[in-house]
Amino acid sequence: MPDRGKLTFIIGGARSGKSAPAETLAPALPSPWTYIATADAFDDEMRERIALHRSRRGEGWSTIDAPLDLAGAIEALPDNQPVLVDCLTLWLTNHMLGERDLEQECQRLAAVLSRPRGSWFVVSNEVGQGIVPDNALARRFRDAAGRLNQQVAAIADTVLLMVAGLPLKVK
Protein backbone atom coordinates (compact mmCIF):
# COMPACT_ATOMS: atom_id res chain seq x y z
CA MET A 1 0.00 0.00 0.00
CA PRO A 2 1.43 3.43 -0.92
CA ASP A 3 2.25 5.95 1.78
CA ARG A 4 -0.43 8.48 2.58
CA GLY A 5 0.06 11.69 0.67
CA LYS A 6 0.17 15.20 2.04
CA LEU A 7 -2.47 17.91 1.78
CA THR A 8 -1.29 21.52 1.78
CA PHE A 9 -4.02 24.15 2.11
CA ILE A 10 -3.16 27.65 0.88
CA ILE A 11 -5.63 30.34 1.90
CA GLY A 12 -5.70 34.12 1.76
CA GLY A 13 -7.66 37.13 0.62
CA ALA A 14 -8.22 38.20 -2.96
CA ARG A 15 -4.93 39.06 -4.65
CA SER A 16 -2.95 37.96 -1.59
CA GLY A 17 -0.66 35.83 -3.76
CA LYS A 18 -2.16 32.38 -3.14
CA SER A 19 -1.78 30.78 -6.56
CA ALA A 20 1.84 31.67 -7.31
CA PRO A 21 3.42 29.74 -4.41
CA ALA A 22 1.14 26.80 -5.08
CA GLU A 23 2.35 26.84 -8.67
CA THR A 24 5.97 26.54 -7.44
CA LEU A 25 5.41 23.90 -4.73
CA ALA A 26 4.01 21.22 -7.04
CA PRO A 27 6.78 21.46 -9.68
CA ALA A 28 9.36 20.97 -6.94
CA LEU A 29 8.14 17.35 -7.00
CA PRO A 30 8.58 14.85 -9.85
CA SER A 31 6.18 15.28 -12.76
CA PRO A 32 3.58 14.77 -14.07
CA TRP A 33 1.73 17.65 -12.40
CA THR A 34 -2.00 18.18 -12.62
CA TYR A 35 -3.80 21.48 -12.29
CA ILE A 36 -7.49 21.19 -11.51
CA ALA A 37 -9.24 24.43 -12.46
CA THR A 38 -12.62 25.28 -10.98
CA ALA A 39 -13.22 28.57 -12.83
CA ASP A 40 -15.75 29.06 -15.58
CA ALA A 41 -14.79 31.72 -18.12
CA PHE A 42 -18.04 33.69 -18.25
CA ASP A 43 -16.48 36.94 -19.47
CA ASP A 44 -13.36 38.46 -21.02
CA GLU A 45 -11.83 39.45 -17.67
CA MET A 46 -12.07 35.88 -16.38
CA ARG A 47 -10.64 34.51 -19.65
CA GLU A 48 -7.64 36.84 -19.15
CA ARG A 49 -7.14 35.61 -15.57
CA ILE A 50 -7.24 31.99 -16.73
CA ALA A 51 -4.73 32.73 -19.51
CA LEU A 52 -2.38 34.40 -17.00
CA HIS A 53 -2.51 31.38 -14.69
CA ARG A 54 -1.82 29.01 -17.61
CA SER A 55 1.15 31.07 -18.80
CA ARG A 56 2.71 31.03 -15.32
CA ARG A 57 2.54 27.24 -15.12
CA GLY A 58 4.52 26.62 -18.29
CA GLU A 59 5.29 23.20 -19.74
CA GLY A 60 4.69 19.87 -18.04
CA TRP A 61 1.26 20.54 -16.56
CA SER A 62 -1.95 18.82 -17.52
CA THR A 63 -5.12 20.77 -16.82
CA ILE A 64 -8.49 19.35 -15.82
CA ASP A 65 -11.50 21.65 -15.78
CA ALA A 66 -13.76 20.71 -12.87
CA PRO A 67 -16.14 23.59 -12.14
CA LEU A 68 -18.59 21.21 -10.42
CA ASP A 69 -17.31 17.63 -9.97
CA LEU A 70 -14.08 18.48 -8.19
CA ALA A 71 -14.24 15.41 -5.93
CA GLY A 72 -14.69 13.14 -8.95
CA ALA A 73 -11.80 14.78 -10.80
CA ILE A 74 -9.48 14.28 -7.82
CA GLU A 75 -10.61 10.69 -7.26
CA ALA A 76 -9.88 9.83 -10.91
CA LEU A 77 -6.21 10.84 -10.66
CA PRO A 78 -3.48 8.23 -10.30
CA ASP A 79 -1.65 7.82 -7.00
CA ASN A 80 1.53 9.75 -6.20
CA GLN A 81 0.79 12.59 -8.61
CA PRO A 82 1.25 16.21 -7.49
CA VAL A 83 -2.06 18.03 -7.81
CA LEU A 84 -2.93 21.72 -7.54
CA VAL A 85 -6.60 22.66 -7.07
CA ASP A 86 -7.38 26.33 -7.72
CA CYS A 87 -9.72 27.31 -6.14
CA LEU A 88 -12.35 26.14 -3.67
CA THR A 89 -14.28 29.41 -3.52
CA LEU A 90 -14.88 29.43 -7.28
CA TRP A 91 -16.03 25.81 -7.01
CA LEU A 92 -18.36 26.80 -4.17
CA THR A 93 -19.72 29.71 -6.22
CA ASN A 94 -20.48 27.36 -9.12
CA HIS A 95 -22.50 25.13 -6.78
CA MET A 96 -24.36 28.04 -5.25
CA LEU A 97 -25.28 29.47 -8.65
CA GLY A 98 -26.44 26.03 -9.74
CA GLU A 99 -28.52 25.75 -6.56
CA ARG A 100 -26.92 22.43 -5.64
CA ASP A 101 -26.80 20.85 -2.19
CA LEU A 102 -23.78 22.66 -0.70
CA GLU A 103 -23.56 20.60 2.46
CA GLN A 104 -23.55 17.32 0.55
CA GLU A 105 -21.02 18.54 -2.04
CA CYS A 106 -18.69 19.98 0.63
CA GLN A 107 -18.83 16.76 2.66
CA ARG A 108 -18.04 14.72 -0.45
CA LEU A 109 -15.08 16.96 -1.30
CA ALA A 110 -13.76 16.94 2.28
CA ALA A 111 -13.95 13.14 2.33
CA VAL A 112 -11.84 12.92 -0.84
CA LEU A 113 -9.33 15.52 0.38
CA SER A 114 -8.93 13.67 3.69
CA ARG A 115 -7.30 10.79 1.81
CA PRO A 116 -4.54 12.37 -0.31
CA ARG A 117 -2.76 9.84 -2.49
CA GLY A 118 0.08 12.17 -3.33
CA SER A 119 1.13 15.76 -2.68
CA TRP A 120 -2.02 17.81 -3.07
CA PHE A 121 -2.11 21.62 -2.94
CA VAL A 122 -5.50 23.27 -2.50
CA VAL A 123 -6.11 27.03 -2.84
CA SER A 124 -9.02 28.96 -1.34
CA ASN A 125 -10.04 32.50 -0.50
CA GLU A 126 -10.45 33.73 3.06
CA VAL A 127 -13.65 35.76 2.82
CA GLY A 128 -14.64 36.10 6.45
CA GLN A 129 -12.29 38.81 7.64
CA GLY A 130 -14.21 41.74 6.21
CA ILE A 131 -17.50 43.35 7.09
CA VAL A 132 -20.75 41.41 7.30
CA PRO A 133 -22.26 41.46 3.80
CA ASP A 134 -25.45 43.46 3.35
CA ASN A 135 -27.44 40.78 1.50
CA ALA A 136 -28.52 37.24 2.22
CA LEU A 137 -26.78 35.61 -0.76
CA ALA A 138 -23.42 37.17 0.10
CA ARG A 139 -23.80 36.16 3.76
CA ARG A 140 -24.71 32.62 2.72
CA PHE A 141 -21.61 32.47 0.51
CA ARG A 142 -19.34 33.86 3.24
CA ASP A 143 -20.69 31.36 5.76
CA ALA A 144 -20.43 28.39 3.37
CA ALA A 145 -16.88 29.35 2.39
CA GLY A 146 -15.91 29.70 6.04
CA ARG A 147 -17.29 26.26 6.89
CA LEU A 148 -15.59 24.64 3.88
CA ASN A 149 -12.27 26.32 4.68
CA GLN A 150 -12.49 25.09 8.26
CA GLN A 151 -13.16 21.52 7.09
CA VAL A 152 -10.19 21.54 4.73
CA ALA A 153 -7.85 23.23 7.22
CA ALA A 154 -8.75 20.60 9.84
CA ILE A 155 -7.70 17.72 7.58
CA ALA A 156 -4.71 19.42 5.96
CA ASP A 157 -1.18 18.50 6.94
CA THR A 158 0.01 22.06 6.28
CA VAL A 159 -1.94 25.33 6.17
CA LEU A 160 -0.35 28.46 4.70
CA LEU A 161 -2.02 31.85 5.08
CA MET A 162 -0.97 34.27 2.36
CA VAL A 163 -0.72 37.92 3.36
CA ALA A 164 0.57 40.48 0.84
CA GLY A 165 2.41 37.75 -1.06
CA LEU A 166 4.05 36.34 2.06
CA PRO A 167 3.25 32.88 3.42
CA LEU A 168 2.54 32.47 7.11
CA LYS A 169 2.57 28.86 8.29
CA VAL A 170 -0.54 28.32 10.38
CA LYS A 171 -0.31 24.55 10.68
C-alpha positions as CSV (number, residue, x, y, z in Angstrom):
1,M,0.0,0.0,0.0
2,P,1.4,3.4,-0.9
3,D,2.3,6.0,1.8
4,R,-0.4,8.5,2.6
5,G,0.1,11.7,0.7
6,K,0.2,15.2,2.0
7,L,-2.5,17.9,1.8
8,T,-1.3,21.5,1.8
9,F,-4.0,24.2,2.1
10,I,-3.2,27.7,0.9
11,I,-5.6,30.3,1.9
12,G,-5.7,34.1,1.8
13,G,-7.7,37.1,0.6
14,A,-8.2,38.2,-3.0
15,R,-4.9,39.1,-4.7
16,S,-3.0,38.0,-1.6
17,G,-0.7,35.8,-3.8
18,K,-2.2,32.4,-3.1
19,S,-1.8,30.8,-6.6
20,A,1.8,31.7,-7.3
21,P,3.4,29.7,-4.4
22,A,1.1,26.8,-5.1
23,E,2.4,26.8,-8.7
24,T,6.0,26.5,-7.4
25,L,5.4,23.9,-4.7
26,A,4.0,21.2,-7.0
27,P,6.8,21.5,-9.7
28,A,9.4,21.0,-6.9
29,L,8.1,17.3,-7.0
30,P,8.6,14.8,-9.8
31,S,6.2,15.3,-12.8
32,P,3.6,14.8,-14.1
33,W,1.7,17.7,-12.4
34,T,-2.0,18.2,-12.6
35,Y,-3.8,21.5,-12.3
36,I,-7.5,21.2,-11.5
37,A,-9.2,24.4,-12.5
38,T,-12.6,25.3,-11.0
39,A,-13.2,28.6,-12.8
40,D,-15.8,29.1,-15.6
41,A,-14.8,31.7,-18.1
42,F,-18.0,33.7,-18.2
43,D,-16.5,36.9,-19.5
44,D,-13.4,38.5,-21.0
45,E,-11.8,39.4,-17.7
46,M,-12.1,35.9,-16.4
47,R,-10.6,34.5,-19.6
48,E,-7.6,36.8,-19.2
49,R,-7.1,35.6,-15.6
50,I,-7.2,32.0,-16.7
51,A,-4.7,32.7,-19.5
52,L,-2.4,34.4,-17.0
53,H,-2.5,31.4,-14.7
54,R,-1.8,29.0,-17.6
55,S,1.2,31.1,-18.8
56,R,2.7,31.0,-15.3
57,R,2.5,27.2,-15.1
58,G,4.5,26.6,-18.3
59,E,5.3,23.2,-19.7
60,G,4.7,19.9,-18.0
61,W,1.3,20.5,-16.6
62,S,-2.0,18.8,-17.5
63,T,-5.1,20.8,-16.8
64,I,-8.5,19.4,-15.8
65,D,-11.5,21.7,-15.8
66,A,-13.8,20.7,-12.9
67,P,-16.1,23.6,-12.1
68,L,-18.6,21.2,-10.4
69,D,-17.3,17.6,-10.0
70,L,-14.1,18.5,-8.2
71,A,-14.2,15.4,-5.9
72,G,-14.7,13.1,-8.9
73,A,-11.8,14.8,-10.8
74,I,-9.5,14.3,-7.8
75,E,-10.6,10.7,-7.3
76,A,-9.9,9.8,-10.9
77,L,-6.2,10.8,-10.7
78,P,-3.5,8.2,-10.3
79,D,-1.7,7.8,-7.0
80,N,1.5,9.8,-6.2
81,Q,0.8,12.6,-8.6
82,P,1.3,16.2,-7.5
83,V,-2.1,18.0,-7.8
84,L,-2.9,21.7,-7.5
85,V,-6.6,22.7,-7.1
86,D,-7.4,26.3,-7.7
87,C,-9.7,27.3,-6.1
88,L,-12.3,26.1,-3.7
89,T,-14.3,29.4,-3.5
90,L,-14.9,29.4,-7.3
91,W,-16.0,25.8,-7.0
92,L,-18.4,26.8,-4.2
93,T,-19.7,29.7,-6.2
94,N,-20.5,27.4,-9.1
95,H,-22.5,25.1,-6.8
96,M,-24.4,28.0,-5.2
97,L,-25.3,29.5,-8.7
98,G,-26.4,26.0,-9.7
99,E,-28.5,25.7,-6.6
100,R,-26.9,22.4,-5.6
101,D,-26.8,20.8,-2.2
102,L,-23.8,22.7,-0.7
103,E,-23.6,20.6,2.5
104,Q,-23.5,17.3,0.6
105,E,-21.0,18.5,-2.0
106,C,-18.7,20.0,0.6
107,Q,-18.8,16.8,2.7
108,R,-18.0,14.7,-0.5
109,L,-15.1,17.0,-1.3
110,A,-13.8,16.9,2.3
111,A,-13.9,13.1,2.3
112,V,-11.8,12.9,-0.8
113,L,-9.3,15.5,0.4
114,S,-8.9,13.7,3.7
115,R,-7.3,10.8,1.8
116,P,-4.5,12.4,-0.3
117,R,-2.8,9.8,-2.5
118,G,0.1,12.2,-3.3
119,S,1.1,15.8,-2.7
120,W,-2.0,17.8,-3.1
121,F,-2.1,21.6,-2.9
122,V,-5.5,23.3,-2.5
123,V,-6.1,27.0,-2.8
124,S,-9.0,29.0,-1.3
125,N,-10.0,32.5,-0.5
126,E,-10.5,33.7,3.1
127,V,-13.7,35.8,2.8
128,G,-14.6,36.1,6.4
129,Q,-12.3,38.8,7.6
130,G,-14.2,41.7,6.2
131,I,-17.5,43.3,7.1
132,V,-20.7,41.4,7.3
133,P,-22.3,41.5,3.8
134,D,-25.5,43.5,3.4
135,N,-27.4,40.8,1.5
136,A,-28.5,37.2,2.2
137,L,-26.8,35.6,-0.8
138,A,-23.4,37.2,0.1
139,R,-23.8,36.2,3.8
140,R,-24.7,32.6,2.7
141,F,-21.6,32.5,0.5
142,R,-19.3,33.9,3.2
143,D,-20.7,31.4,5.8
144,A,-20.4,28.4,3.4
145,A,-16.9,29.3,2.4
146,G,-15.9,29.7,6.0
147,R,-17.3,26.3,6.9
148,L,-15.6,24.6,3.9
149,N,-12.3,26.3,4.7
150,Q,-12.5,25.1,8.3
151,Q,-13.2,21.5,7.1
152,V,-10.2,21.5,4.7
153,A,-7.9,23.2,7.2
154,A,-8.7,20.6,9.8
155,I,-7.7,17.7,7.6
156,A,-4.7,19.4,6.0
157,D,-1.2,18.5,6.9
158,T,0.0,22.1,6.3
159,V,-1.9,25.3,6.2
160,L,-0.4,28.5,4.7
161,L,-2.0,31.8,5.1
162,M,-1.0,34.3,2.4
163,V,-0.7,37.9,3.4
164,A,0.6,40.5,0.8
165,G,2.4,37.8,-1.1
166,L,4.1,36.3,2.1
167,P,3.3,32.9,3.4
168,L,2.5,32.5,7.1
169,K,2.6,28.9,8.3
170,V,-0.5,28.3,10.4
171,K,-0.3,24.6,10.7
